[in-house]
Amino acid sequence: MSNDLIPQILDAVSQAHASIFTNEAFPSVDFTTIKSALDRLGSREIVIYKQIDREEALLTPEAEGIAAQGSHEAKVFEAVRQAVEGLKIADLPGIVGRESAKVGQGKAFKEGWIKKDKDLLRATTDTIKDASREQLQIIQRSRTHPDSKVLSDLRKRKLITMQKIISFEVKKGPRFAKDFVKEETDLTADMLATGAWKSVKLKPYNFKAMGAPTMSGALHPLNKVRHEFRQIFFEMGFEEMPTNRYVETGFWNFDALFVPQQHPARDLQDTFYISDPPRADKPRADPVRTERLADGSSSTPNPQGAPQQDYGSYWDDVKEVHEKGKYGSIGYRYPFKDEESLRLVLRTHTTAVSTYMLYKLAANPRPARYFSIDRVFRNESVDATHLAEFHQVEGVIADFGLALGGLIGFMEVFFGKMGIHQLRFKPAYNPYTEPSLEIFGYHSGLGKWVEIGNSGMFRPEMLEPMGLPKDMRVYGWGLSLERPTMIKYGVKNIRELLGHKVDLNFVESNAAVRLEKD
């Protein structure tokens, strides 16, 4: 189609004294066809063109009727003027129509053209100026109006609509010719064999042309920020915990953390429970993993002398510390229900994994640093800042002789590596940490203090049933992965970051992230 248009454009430009405008010369040709033809001619400097963007006002059907027959208020005035003795209000719709009577009566009163005399309408003047009709007639002829306030008013009254019009001003280029010679884009074997290459016109290379975009995969912003967190943890000597179990028992998710079975976090409105199977086994050692070797034989890796842990005693100790108290604690003093502890849940925090790792550590107590970054689930109402599933970043440090001051100092170092150097700590409550601290960081972009995490020291009621030494202390802290990602990328609605509303263009085009950089 653009090839057919090229001769017409060249003919129109050759006959013009100066420039032509495509909306006037080719009003029925679509934008894409005109642009394609002009690009071909412009690349050869046959013509020079520039794009002109403007808005045109188009009359609605109602406005076309006003331009032809007069405005509603003018119709009302004319009907009242012709009634010498006055016009009954009830008779007006039958004369000018219901719509004109409804709209035009108030406008005519406002303009002072008519007045009310009991149940009659009377004209107050002999002649009027129908401004609305005149304005619409100007727009009908010129597709615009010199007064922008008039256009704005008519748009509010829904008498006109604005349409964006793109046209081109075209004039002769330095290499203008009325005949368009097709340029060959490829040098073929036939041209070389026949010698035709000597006479054909070859299209020159355009070294400024942009290359075709190469389709490729892209990391999600959450994965980019997650990678930065992992690098920080590894840099500080942490070991990553296995977090491949989304489903946990109430024992590992709550009871082992000294969370009472009556705690609100265990209610149905806060936690997703699994209905099938309805319950799990009591805590036990992981199944032995058997590896198949290349020669067909099997091998069961098991380090020599690895201590075997007594899960039954651990269960009993956790139950006793809840029911009666132990290890210097009076406990919660309530009847511990086994069936509640064995219910299956979608884990509400990755601390369930930390608990399991600390229990494994009790078999060989030693200083250790663990971290995890993975998905957790909460039965929450979805809004701009909350989802039913999100990612938790968690760190755990176990060592002898740890104190609260050390936790605060470590938090300053940890968050400093993320570019957050102003921290505040606020006392808080958590069933499995004491003392507990909420962490706030000053966000210069938002100009305010923002809660960025929670931390604390795990309670003896949680650690000593595992078999950890009395003088071993454990720091724990956590934060969401989504909040720093939203701040870093300027995302205001979490549903645009995770879930079915994510824009793939955003994923493909977002920049790399360095947490310590603004």
BAMAR-670400 format. One record per residue (C-alpha): x, y, z. Coordinates in Angstrom, 3 decimals, always signed. Layout:
REM BAMAR-670400
{atom {X, Y, Z}}
...
REM end
This chain:
REM BAMAR-670400
{atom {+0.000, +0.000, +0.000}}
{atom {+2.844, +2.427, +0.844}}
{atom {+4.453, +1.634, -2.552}}
{atom {+1.255, +2.764, -4.314}}
{atom {+1.225, +5.993, -2.284}}
{atom {+4.822, +7.020, -3.073}}
{atom {+4.112, +8.219, -6.660}}
{atom {+1.113, +10.212, -5.403}}
{atom {+3.222, +11.933, -2.732}}
{atom {+5.959, +12.798, -5.253}}
{atom {+3.382, +14.147, -7.698}}
{atom {+1.716, +16.292, -5.007}}
{atom {+5.056, +17.670, -3.763}}
{atom {+6.265, +18.468, -7.292}}
{atom {+3.132, +20.513, -8.005}}
{atom {+3.211, +22.383, -4.691}}
{atom {+4.981, +25.745, -4.410}}
{atom {+6.195, +25.010, -0.889}}
{atom {+4.908, +22.231, +1.381}}
{atom {+1.943, +19.886, +1.406}}
{atom {+0.027, +18.636, +4.440}}
{atom {-0.928, +14.985, +4.359}}
{atom {-4.234, +15.487, +6.171}}
{atom {-5.327, +17.761, +3.301}}
{atom {-3.676, +15.948, +0.392}}
{atom {-4.497, +12.392, +1.534}}
{atom {-7.353, +12.632, +4.038}}
{atom {-8.504, +9.025, +3.582}}
{atom {-5.112, +7.333, +3.945}}
{atom {-4.269, +5.910, +7.362}}
{atom {-1.327, +7.060, +9.464}}
{atom {+0.722, +3.842, +9.155}}
{atom {+0.651, +3.839, +5.355}}
{atom {+1.640, +7.506, +5.090}}
{atom {+4.423, +7.121, +7.677}}
{atom {+5.844, +4.072, +5.889}}
{atom {+5.921, +5.869, +2.528}}
{atom {+7.488, +9.024, +3.995}}
{atom {+10.136, +6.979, +5.826}}
{atom {+11.203, +5.388, +2.552}}
{atom {+11.368, +8.727, +0.776}}
{atom {+12.994, +10.505, +3.728}}
{atom {+15.747, +7.899, +4.089}}
{atom {+16.806, +8.702, +0.506}}
{atom {+16.555, +12.492, +1.088}}
{atom {+13.934, +12.696, -1.666}}
{atom {+11.583, +14.553, +0.645}}
{atom {+11.855, +16.235, +4.033}}
{atom {+8.964, +15.890, +6.429}}
{atom {+8.041, +16.702, +9.984}}
{atom {+5.251, +15.402, +12.144}}
{atom {+2.493, +17.739, +13.312}}
{atom {+0.411, +16.736, +16.333}}
{atom {-2.760, +18.589, +17.156}}
{atom {-6.159, +18.056, +18.695}}
{atom {-9.398, +18.529, +16.779}}
{atom {-12.816, +19.081, +18.272}}
{atom {-15.606, +16.889, +16.921}}
{atom {-19.296, +17.559, +17.468}}
{atom {-21.427, +14.943, +19.159}}
{atom {-24.813, +14.091, +17.558}}
{atom {-26.530, +16.388, +20.069}}
{atom {-24.156, +19.226, +19.160}}
{atom {-24.776, +18.714, +15.422}}
{atom {-28.490, +19.176, +16.101}}
{atom {-27.787, +22.400, +18.029}}
{atom {-25.571, +23.738, +15.237}}
{atom {-28.357, +23.075, +12.708}}
{atom {-31.493, +24.021, +14.669}}
{atom {-30.361, +26.098, +17.643}}
{atom {-29.599, +25.422, +21.291}}
{atom {-32.073, +24.047, +23.827}}
{atom {-32.329, +27.404, +25.555}}
{atom {-32.948, +29.194, +22.236}}
{atom {-35.768, +26.773, +21.425}}
{atom {-37.343, +27.427, +24.830}}
{atom {-37.062, +31.204, +24.343}}
{atom {-38.594, +31.069, +20.874}}
{atom {-41.549, +28.984, +22.106}}
{atom {-42.162, +31.401, +25.004}}
{atom {-41.763, +34.501, +22.784}}
{atom {-44.357, +33.240, +20.310}}
{atom {-46.873, +32.732, +23.145}}
{atom {-47.970, +36.353, +23.489}}
{atom {-50.083, +35.728, +26.596}}
{atom {-47.424, +33.540, +28.192}}
{atom {-46.713, +29.805, +27.931}}
{atom {-47.816, +27.299, +30.536}}
{atom {-44.864, +25.407, +32.009}}
{atom {-46.684, +22.094, +31.551}}
{atom {-47.103, +22.758, +27.807}}
{atom {-43.400, +23.463, +27.153}}
{atom {-42.220, +19.787, +26.669}}
{atom {-44.942, +19.222, +24.071}}
{atom {-43.690, +22.175, +21.999}}
{atom {-39.873, +21.931, +22.195}}
{atom {-39.454, +18.325, +23.324}}
{atom {-38.780, +16.872, +26.755}}
{atom {-34.947, +17.083, +26.550}}
{atom {-34.919, +20.706, +25.338}}
{atom {-37.462, +21.693, +27.998}}
{atom {-35.411, +20.029, +30.738}}
{atom {-32.015, +21.458, +29.718}}
{atom {-33.002, +24.721, +28.062}}
{atom {-35.407, +26.097, +30.659}}
{atom {-32.731, +26.521, +33.347}}
{atom {-30.235, +27.967, +30.866}}
{atom {-32.817, +30.456, +29.561}}
{atom {-33.590, +31.560, +33.140}}
{atom {-29.850, +31.956, +33.807}}
{atom {-29.379, +34.107, +30.695}}
{atom {-32.378, +36.272, +31.729}}
{atom {-34.313, +35.543, +28.518}}
{atom {-37.495, +34.349, +30.267}}
{atom {-39.167, +34.745, +33.634}}
{atom {-41.737, +32.812, +35.623}}
{atom {-45.165, +34.323, +36.278}}
{atom {-47.068, +31.858, +38.493}}
{atom {-47.549, +28.829, +36.192}}
{atom {-46.655, +30.783, +33.037}}
{atom {-43.359, +31.533, +31.308}}
{atom {-42.930, +34.980, +29.738}}
{atom {-40.186, +36.375, +27.491}}
{atom {-38.186, +39.312, +28.856}}
{atom {-36.626, +40.390, +25.527}}
{atom {-37.428, +40.312, +21.829}}
{atom {-34.086, +39.042, +20.498}}
{atom {-31.284, +36.891, +21.838}}
{atom {-27.810, +35.795, +20.765}}
{atom {-27.520, +32.010, +20.607}}
{atom {-23.862, +31.763, +21.671}}
{atom {-23.838, +27.970, +21.963}}
{atom {-24.997, +27.560, +18.373}}
{atom {-22.437, +30.051, +17.077}}
{atom {-19.616, +28.370, +18.993}}
{atom {-20.530, +24.944, +17.655}}
{atom {-20.804, +26.246, +14.092}}
{atom {-17.259, +27.678, +14.363}}
{atom {-16.006, +24.308, +15.605}}
{atom {-17.927, +22.524, +12.865}}
{atom {-16.115, +24.584, +10.224}}
{atom {-12.612, +24.781, +11.709}}
{atom {-12.474, +21.765, +14.062}}
{atom {-11.348, +24.089, +16.866}}
{atom {-12.185, +27.336, +18.660}}
{atom {-9.894, +30.265, +19.477}}
{atom {-11.105, +30.382, +23.098}}
{atom {-9.860, +27.388, +25.114}}
{atom {-12.423, +28.104, +27.850}}
{atom {-15.218, +27.570, +25.320}}
{atom {-13.751, +24.188, +24.361}}
{atom {-13.456, +23.200, +28.011}}
{atom {-17.053, +24.206, +28.731}}
{atom {-18.409, +22.353, +25.717}}
{atom {-16.467, +19.237, +26.700}}
{atom {-18.016, +19.358, +30.180}}
{atom {-21.446, +19.646, +28.557}}
{atom {-20.535, +16.608, +26.399}}
{atom {-21.204, +18.536, +23.196}}
{atom {-17.738, +17.930, +21.743}}
{atom {-15.025, +15.305, +21.943}}
{atom {-11.317, +15.903, +21.394}}
{atom {-9.469, +13.735, +18.913}}
{atom {-5.701, +13.643, +18.438}}
{atom {-4.734, +14.161, +14.797}}
{atom {-1.271, +13.318, +13.485}}
{atom {-0.309, +14.706, +10.092}}
{atom {+2.885, +15.545, +8.244}}
{atom {+4.251, +18.601, +6.512}}
{atom {+6.174, +17.415, +3.424}}
{atom {+8.482, +19.346, +1.105}}
{atom {+11.166, +18.606, -1.467}}
{atom {+14.445, +17.145, -0.248}}
{atom {+17.990, +17.757, -1.572}}
{atom {+17.735, +14.689, -3.833}}
{atom {+14.154, +15.207, -4.935}}
{atom {+13.084, +13.429, -8.117}}
{atom {+9.620, +12.844, -9.435}}
{atom {+10.406, +9.241, -10.341}}
{atom {+11.156, +6.844, -7.515}}
{atom {+13.816, +4.314, -8.402}}
{atom {+13.683, +1.141, -6.372}}
{atom {+16.949, +0.405, -4.616}}
{atom {+18.162, -3.153, -4.288}}
{atom {+18.902, -4.257, -0.742}}
{atom {+20.864, -7.421, -1.546}}
{atom {+23.744, -8.185, -3.880}}
{atom {+22.754, -11.547, -5.352}}
{atom {+24.708, -14.238, -7.191}}
{atom {+22.645, -13.578, -10.353}}
{atom {+23.681, -9.889, -10.323}}
{atom {+27.332, -10.886, -10.143}}
{atom {+26.987, -13.528, -12.865}}
{atom {+25.105, -11.314, -15.335}}
{atom {+26.854, -8.041, -14.480}}
{atom {+23.556, -6.445, -13.510}}
{atom {+25.174, -5.125, -10.367}}
{atom {+26.842, -2.436, -12.479}}
{atom {+23.547, -0.789, -13.428}}
{atom {+21.264, -1.403, -10.471}}
{atom {+20.986, +1.115, -7.674}}
{atom {+21.966, -0.404, -4.352}}
{atom {+20.525, +0.857, -1.121}}
{atom {+23.279, +2.350, +1.086}}
{atom {+23.898, +0.935, +4.533}}
{atom {+22.308, +2.826, +7.392}}
{atom {+24.885, +2.546, +10.123}}
{atom {+22.702, +4.567, +12.491}}
{atom {+19.803, +2.118, +12.356}}
{atom {+18.906, +0.441, +15.613}}
{atom {+19.331, -3.310, +15.727}}
{atom {+16.373, -5.599, +16.216}}
{atom {+15.779, -6.218, +19.932}}
{atom {+16.897, -9.667, +21.029}}
{atom {+14.333, -11.550, +23.063}}
{atom {+15.781, -12.812, +26.318}}
{atom {+14.811, -13.730, +29.823}}
{atom {+14.789, -11.216, +32.665}}
{atom {+15.175, -11.508, +36.404}}
{atom {+12.192, -10.411, +38.468}}
{atom {+12.928, -7.416, +40.738}}
{atom {+12.357, -9.624, +43.779}}
{atom {+15.028, -12.028, +42.548}}
{atom {+17.460, -9.152, +42.039}}
{atom {+16.961, -7.844, +45.569}}
{atom {+17.058, -11.419, +46.898}}
{atom {+20.439, -11.911, +45.225}}
{atom {+21.763, -8.783, +46.938}}
{atom {+20.565, -10.029, +50.328}}
{atom {+22.210, -13.420, +49.757}}
{atom {+25.494, -11.737, +48.871}}
{atom {+25.345, -9.717, +52.115}}
{atom {+24.694, -12.853, +54.170}}
{atom {+27.463, -14.860, +52.487}}
{atom {+29.851, -11.937, +52.905}}
{atom {+29.137, -12.005, +56.644}}
{atom {+29.771, -15.737, +56.994}}
{atom {+26.202, -17.099, +57.009}}
{atom {+25.037, -20.513, +55.829}}
{atom {+21.770, -20.775, +53.851}}
{atom {+19.075, -22.964, +55.380}}
{atom {+16.984, -25.398, +53.294}}
{atom {+13.506, -23.887, +52.941}}
{atom {+11.815, -26.344, +50.575}}
{atom {+8.979, -27.261, +52.956}}
{atom {+6.027, -24.908, +52.504}}
{atom {+3.853, -27.178, +54.674}}
{atom {+4.815, -27.502, +58.336}}
{atom {+3.195, -28.965, +61.423}}
{atom {+1.843, -26.773, +64.166}}
{atom {+4.651, -28.185, +66.318}}
{atom {+7.523, -26.723, +64.248}}
{atom {+5.614, -23.611, +63.187}}
{atom {+4.280, -22.667, +66.644}}
{atom {+4.805, -25.008, +69.619}}
{atom {+8.584, -25.417, +69.337}}
{atom {+8.792, -21.593, +69.273}}
{atom {+6.910, -21.360, +72.592}}
{atom {+3.818, -19.902, +70.889}}
{atom {+0.777, -20.917, +73.003}}
{atom {-1.956, -22.903, +71.329}}
{atom {-4.475, -20.144, +72.156}}
{atom {-2.414, -17.458, +70.412}}
{atom {-4.428, -15.359, +67.878}}
{atom {-1.845, -16.115, +65.162}}
{atom {-3.118, -19.712, +65.163}}
{atom {-6.713, -18.712, +64.374}}
{atom {-8.257, -19.635, +61.026}}
{atom {-8.473, -15.979, +60.036}}
{atom {-4.672, -15.661, +60.257}}
{atom {-3.331, -19.061, +59.177}}
{atom {-3.981, -21.440, +56.271}}
{atom {-4.586, -24.979, +57.555}}
{atom {-4.322, -28.108, +55.391}}
{atom {-7.488, -30.232, +55.335}}
{atom {-6.054, -33.347, +53.685}}
{atom {-4.271, -35.001, +55.409}}
{atom {-5.803, -33.576, +58.591}}
{atom {-2.750, -34.262, +60.781}}
{atom {+0.905, -35.298, +60.639}}
{atom {+3.134, -37.658, +62.604}}
{atom {+4.985, -36.508, +65.667}}
{atom {+8.472, -35.046, +65.090}}
{atom {+10.949, -37.644, +63.847}}
{atom {+14.257, -37.819, +62.025}}
{atom {+14.290, -37.118, +58.300}}
{atom {+14.085, -40.223, +56.084}}
{atom {+17.454, -41.701, +55.183}}
{atom {+18.487, -40.620, +51.697}}
{atom {+19.766, -43.390, +49.426}}
{atom {+21.965, -42.486, +46.464}}
{atom {+22.254, -44.669, +43.368}}
{atom {+25.851, -44.997, +42.203}}
{atom {+27.108, -45.294, +38.616}}
{atom {+27.797, -49.037, +38.916}}
{atom {+24.219, -49.728, +39.959}}
{atom {+24.915, -50.139, +43.659}}
{atom {+23.383, -47.906, +46.322}}
{atom {+24.964, -45.811, +49.023}}
{atom {+23.510, -44.337, +52.189}}
{atom {+25.565, -41.300, +53.242}}
{atom {+25.783, -41.114, +57.010}}
{atom {+28.741, -39.438, +58.697}}
{atom {+30.526, -41.756, +61.083}}
{atom {+29.635, -41.046, +64.657}}
{atom {+26.794, -38.626, +63.800}}
{atom {+24.753, -38.256, +67.000}}
{atom {+21.200, -39.545, +66.980}}
{atom {+18.690, -37.119, +68.497}}
{atom {+15.738, -38.158, +70.619}}
{atom {+12.710, -36.522, +69.003}}
{atom {+10.359, -38.160, +71.508}}
{atom {+12.066, -36.480, +74.444}}
{atom {+12.072, -33.168, +72.567}}
{atom {+8.297, -33.461, +72.041}}
{atom {+7.764, -34.229, +75.719}}
{atom {+9.958, -31.312, +76.857}}
{atom {+8.151, -28.835, +74.573}}
{atom {+4.804, -30.102, +75.838}}
{atom {+5.883, -29.843, +79.466}}
{atom {+7.269, -26.306, +79.120}}
{atom {+3.867, -25.245, +77.738}}
{atom {+1.736, -27.117, +80.301}}
{atom {+3.687, -26.886, +83.542}}
{atom {+6.816, -24.907, +82.887}}
{atom {+10.434, -26.051, +82.909}}
{atom {+13.996, -24.714, +82.721}}
{atom {+13.136, -21.976, +85.226}}
{atom {+9.905, -20.955, +83.445}}
{atom {+6.398, -21.363, +84.811}}
{atom {+5.074, -22.001, +81.278}}
{atom {+1.602, -21.051, +80.092}}
{atom {-0.310, -23.412, +82.441}}
{atom {-2.834, -24.838, +79.969}}
{atom {-3.616, -28.375, +78.768}}
{atom {-1.404, -29.002, +75.705}}
{atom {-3.365, -30.673, +72.875}}
{atom {-1.438, -33.103, +70.689}}
{atom {-3.947, -32.863, +67.840}}
{atom {-3.496, -29.082, +67.656}}
{atom {+0.274, -29.497, +67.500}}
{atom {+0.041, -32.020, +64.656}}
{atom {-2.234, -29.960, +62.400}}
{atom {-0.629, -29.114, +59.061}}
{atom {-0.289, -25.452, +58.071}}
{atom {+1.184, -23.421, +55.265}}
{atom {+4.139, -22.000, +57.151}}
{atom {+3.471, -18.505, +58.456}}
{atom {+7.186, -17.698, +58.831}}
{atom {+10.538, -19.219, +57.954}}
{atom {+11.352, -19.281, +61.677}}
{atom {+9.901, -22.808, +61.548}}
{atom {+12.959, -23.737, +59.474}}
{atom {+15.265, -21.861, +61.863}}
{atom {+13.813, -23.852, +64.765}}
{atom {+14.524, -27.145, +63.030}}
{atom {+18.095, -26.061, +62.197}}
{atom {+18.728, -24.989, +65.812}}
{atom {+17.471, -28.369, +67.006}}
{atom {+19.934, -30.073, +64.628}}
{atom {+22.642, -27.737, +65.948}}
{atom {+21.956, -29.003, +69.483}}
{atom {+23.469, -32.365, +68.484}}
{atom {+26.818, -30.590, +68.149}}
{atom {+26.562, -27.152, +69.822}}
{atom {+28.882, -24.597, +68.257}}
{atom {+28.771, -21.004, +67.010}}
{atom {+26.685, -20.848, +63.822}}
{atom {+25.118, -18.335, +61.468}}
{atom {+22.084, -19.256, +59.354}}
{atom {+19.846, -17.344, +56.953}}
{atom {+16.891, -18.020, +54.707}}
{atom {+14.890, -16.116, +52.078}}
{atom {+11.701, -17.804, +50.987}}
{atom {+7.935, -17.650, +50.724}}
{atom {+5.538, -17.642, +53.664}}
{atom {+1.741, -17.531, +53.856}}
{atom {-0.737, -15.531, +55.929}}
{atom {-4.517, -15.521, +55.715}}
{atom {-4.727, -11.743, +55.216}}
{atom {-6.988, -9.461, +53.208}}
{atom {-5.239, -8.455, +50.003}}
{atom {-4.664, -4.716, +49.512}}
{atom {-1.974, -2.346, +48.246}}
{atom {+0.500, -3.364, +50.970}}
{atom {-0.572, -6.907, +51.947}}
{atom {-0.719, -10.257, +50.170}}
{atom {-1.676, -13.728, +51.329}}
{atom {+1.840, -14.856, +50.401}}
{atom {+5.118, -12.968, +50.521}}
{atom {+8.833, -13.541, +51.109}}
{atom {+10.588, -13.403, +54.450}}
{atom {+14.274, -12.639, +54.949}}
{atom {+15.517, -14.192, +58.190}}
{atom {+18.854, -14.415, +59.961}}
{atom {+19.917, -16.405, +63.026}}
{atom {+23.182, -16.218, +65.006}}
{atom {+23.969, -18.783, +67.713}}
{atom {+26.966, -18.269, +69.997}}
{atom {+28.031, -18.236, +73.626}}
{atom {+27.758, -15.113, +75.753}}
{atom {+25.685, -13.018, +73.360}}
{atom {+23.911, -9.923, +74.733}}
{atom {+21.319, -7.410, +73.537}}
{atom {+23.944, -4.743, +72.801}}
{atom {+25.618, -7.127, +70.389}}
{atom {+22.322, -7.621, +68.539}}
{atom {+21.849, -3.864, +68.136}}
{atom {+25.435, -3.464, +66.933}}
{atom {+25.062, -6.290, +64.444}}
{atom {+21.796, -4.801, +63.101}}
{atom {+23.618, -1.528, +62.427}}
{atom {+26.292, -3.368, +60.448}}
{atom {+23.774, -5.561, +58.590}}
{atom {+21.429, -2.769, +57.545}}
{atom {+24.403, -0.491, +56.819}}
{atom {+25.350, -2.880, +54.023}}
{atom {+21.888, -2.211, +52.584}}
{atom {+22.475, +1.553, +52.636}}
{atom {+20.377, +2.153, +55.777}}
{atom {+22.572, +3.914, +58.323}}
{atom {+20.023, +5.611, +60.618}}
{atom {+18.293, +3.056, +62.840}}
{atom {+15.969, +3.229, +65.814}}
{atom {+14.912, +0.339, +68.041}}
{atom {+11.600, +0.063, +69.849}}
{atom {+10.732, -2.550, +72.513}}
{atom {+8.141, -5.041, +71.292}}
{atom {+6.479, -8.324, +72.252}}
{atom {+7.066, -11.672, +70.584}}
{atom {+6.182, -15.076, +72.122}}
{atom {+9.539, -16.648, +71.282}}
{atom {+11.987, -13.759, +71.766}}
{atom {+12.803, -11.758, +74.900}}
{atom {+13.857, -9.026, +74.699}}
{atom {+12.204, -8.181, +71.352}}
{atom {+12.878, -5.109, +69.229}}
{atom {+11.149, -3.487, +66.269}}
{atom {+13.662, -1.937, +63.866}}
{atom {+12.980, +1.409, +62.186}}
{atom {+15.123, +2.996, +59.480}}
{atom {+15.015, +6.555, +58.199}}
{atom {+14.075, +6.653, +54.519}}
{atom {+15.376, +9.882, +53.004}}
{atom {+13.244, +9.479, +49.868}}
{atom {+10.021, +9.234, +51.887}}
{atom {+11.294, +11.669, +54.511}}
{atom {+10.150, +9.554, +57.450}}
{atom {+11.006, +6.593, +59.696}}
{atom {+9.840, +3.260, +58.290}}
{atom {+9.553, -0.075, +60.102}}
{atom {+12.001, -2.400, +58.365}}
{atom {+12.102, -5.497, +60.551}}
{atom {+11.781, -7.270, +63.879}}
{atom {+14.470, -8.831, +66.033}}
{atom {+15.136, -10.356, +69.414}}
{atom {+16.894, -13.050, +71.435}}
{atom {+15.238, -16.465, +71.444}}
{atom {+13.762, -17.447, +74.818}}
{atom {+15.218, -20.259, +76.998}}
{atom {+11.788, -21.995, +76.793}}
{atom {+12.479, -22.423, +73.074}}
{atom {+16.214, -23.249, +73.146}}
{atom {+16.715, -25.482, +76.193}}
{atom {+14.166, -28.185, +75.198}}
{atom {+16.299, -28.621, +72.054}}
{atom {+19.298, -29.525, +74.185}}
{atom {+21.339, -26.381, +73.533}}
{atom {+23.666, -25.337, +76.396}}
{atom {+22.280, -22.860, +78.910}}
{atom {+24.952, -20.297, +78.111}}
{atom {+24.290, -20.388, +74.353}}
{atom {+22.302, -17.406, +73.134}}
{atom {+20.611, -16.953, +69.742}}
{atom {+19.863, -13.734, +67.872}}
{atom {+16.995, -13.768, +65.408}}
{atom {+15.664, -11.111, +63.065}}
{atom {+13.521, -10.898, +59.978}}
{atom {+12.030, -8.572, +57.405}}
{atom {+10.010, -8.902, +54.226}}
{atom {+11.659, -9.018, +50.818}}
{atom {+8.837, -7.054, +49.212}}
{atom {+9.138, -3.827, +51.247}}
{atom {+12.752, -2.946, +50.307}}
{atom {+11.995, -3.981, +46.716}}
{atom {+8.966, -1.677, +46.549}}
{atom {+10.983, +1.214, +47.985}}
{atom {+13.923, +0.575, +45.669}}
{atom {+11.806, +0.414, +42.494}}
{atom {+9.157, +2.957, +43.480}}
{atom {+6.297, +0.427, +43.469}}
{atom {+3.294, +1.644, +45.472}}
{atom {+1.007, -1.401, +45.080}}
{atom {+2.442, -4.767, +46.105}}
{atom {+0.096, -6.496, +43.642}}
{atom {+2.105, -4.915, +40.817}}
{atom {+5.207, -6.657, +42.172}}
{atom {+3.909, -10.158, +42.913}}
{atom {+0.915, -11.952, +41.424}}
{atom {-1.130, -11.941, +38.235}}
{atom {-1.104, -8.140, +37.857}}
{atom {+2.660, -7.933, +37.297}}
{atom {+3.551, -6.040, +34.104}}
{atom {+6.068, -8.111, +32.126}}
{atom {+7.448, -4.942, +30.535}}
{atom {+8.333, -3.744, +34.037}}
{atom {+10.110, -7.022, +34.748}}
{atom {+12.080, -6.835, +31.480}}
{atom {+13.073, -3.182, +31.731}}
{atom {+13.848, -2.674, +35.437}}
{atom {+17.406, -1.821, +36.335}}
{atom {+19.876, -3.853, +38.320}}
{atom {+19.866, -3.121, +42.046}}
{atom {+22.555, -2.349, +44.597}}
{atom {+21.033, -1.979, +48.029}}
{atom {+23.752, +0.349, +49.295}}
{atom {+23.244, +2.727, +46.334}}
{atom {+20.478, +5.331, +45.981}}
REM end
